[in-house]
């Protein structure tokens, strides 16, 4: 789903520029409904090493379907919650194999499968058009998908594959970090690595 003149972005020097629908998306993404994951087999990796901290990563076949920065206790609860949503599902721990995929995904395009509603898919697709090293506001995304900022904020917050679907590049209108499911320290660390100068 393409959007012309999707939104305005700010690069690390503070310059404004329009993002267009022909902005290159490096990730290979498929959008599916919640029902599409029911009865599937998932592999997961605990404490996958990344430059920003250990990640909990879930895969279905070759596709990454979940990525979160959390400890083992929170990862276990996330798996319980997803198991209820995707029942009946089979789970296989493969920290070594999934960890290798996660390590590559930090530096190279990855295959993603994003399970959600049609509206969530629109918002997550808009996130994929934000280039590396640039930031946007929630209002920018809301304008791109013709929706209210509050609804967009909820969809951004429910992004299942953080880092690779770059919800960390969305800030409050005043340039503050605002929120991030995995903690503002992680968000700031990722943005700093991408060359974004944050407001002090």
N, C-alpha and C positions, 0 to 999 in steps of 0.2 A: 504494500500500500504506500504509494508515493505522495508526498506533500510538497508542492512548490513553495519556495520561500518559507520554509518550515518555521524558523524562528531566528532570533539574533543570538549570537554568541559573543563572548568576550575572551580574547586571548590573554596570555600572561602579562602583556604590556598594557592591558586595559582597553585595547581597541575593539570597536564593535564591527561585526560583519555578519551578513545574512548567510544562513546555511540553506542549501538547495537540495532538492531531491536527488541530484546526481552525486551528492557527497558519497565517497566510497565507503562501503561497510565491509570491514575485513572479516567479521565473523560469518559463518555459514549457519543461518538460523531457520528453523521451522517453527511455526506457531500452531499449537494443537489445543484442543479443549481439555478440560479436566478429565473427562471420561476416557480420553485416549490413553491415559496412563494406567487405567484400572486393569489388573490382571497381568501387568508387565513384570519383568525381572529387572532389578536394579542392582548395580554394583556401587559400593561407596568406599571412600577413603577417609580415614580419620587423621587429623594432624598433617595434612598435605603441606609440604614446605613451599612457601611463597616468599617473595621479597617483603611482604607486608605483614607476615605473621601466619600461623598455622590455619589451614582452611579445611572445612568439612565439605566434601565434594561428592555428588551423586551423579551416576551416569546410567543411561539406558542405551545399550548397544554402544555405538561410537559417540553418542551425543551427551554433552553435559546438560543436566536438567536442574541442578541445584549447586550453589556455591555460597558458602557463608563462612565468615571469620568467627569461630567460636571454639570453646573448649569441648572436651568429650561429653561432659554432663549435658550441656545445651544441645550438642549434636544428637545425643540419644533421645532427647525430648522432641527435637525436630523430626527425627525418623518416626517416632510414635505418632506424631500429628499427621505426617504424610501418609503413613500406613493406613490411617483411618480414611483419608481422602482417596487413596488409590486401591483400596481393598477390591479383590484379593490381589496382593502383590508379593513377589518373592524378593528376598534381600540377600545379597552376597557381599561379605566384607572382602575388599581387594585393595588394601591401602597402598601396596606397592604399585600395582598397575594403574590405579586411578591417580596416584600421586605423580606418576610419570606424565600422564596426560595433563594434569594440572600444572606441572612445572613448564611444559611446553606452551600451554595456553597463556602463561604470563608474558610470553614473548612472541607468539605466533598465532595466526587465526585458528579458531577452534570451531567444532560443530556443536551447535546448541539446539535444544528442543525446549520451547517455553510453553508451559501449560497454564492456561488462564482464560479469562473471558475476552470477548471481542474488544471491549474497551481497554482492558489491560494490555492486550496485544498492540493496540494503536499507540499507547503511551510508551511501551517498551521499545517499539520500533522507532519512535521519535528519539529515544535515548541513544539508539545506535547511530543516529546521524550527528551526534555531538563529537567533533574531532578531538583527538588526543591533544591535551594541552589547552583546551578551551572550556569555558563554563557557561551555563545558562541559568536563568531563574525558573521557578515553577510557573510563573506567568508566561514565560516564553513557550514552555511546553504546552500550557493550557491553550494559548493562542494557536499553536500548531495543530492541535487535535480538536479545536472548537469545543472546549469544555471549561468547567470552573476549576480554578487553581486547587481548591480543597480536594476535589475528586481526583485530580491529577496527583496530588500529594499522596493520597492513599495508594494509588496504582504504582507510583514510584517506590513507595515504601514496601510494596509487596513483590517487587522484582525478585525472582527466585535465583538469578545468577548474577550476584554482585560482582563487581570488577569488570567482567566481560560484557555485561550490559551496563554501561557506565552511569549508574544512578549517582555515583559520587561526584559527577560533574554538574549536578543541579544544586544551586545554592539559594538562599533567601534573597529577596530583592535588594537588601542592603549589603549583600556580599558575605554575610555570615554563613557559617557551615550549616546552621539550622538543625538538621537531624540526620541520623544514619543508623540503620538497624544494628550494625556491628560496632558502633562506637565512633565518636568524633575523632579520636586519635588515629584510628585506621583511615578514616576519610581524609584527614589532613595529610597523613603519610603518603597515601596514594597520589593526591593532588600535587604534593611537593615533588614527588618522583616524576610527575608529568610536566613539571616546570611551571606550575600555577603559583603565582605570588598571592597569598591570602592576606586579607585585612588583619591587622594586628588588633 
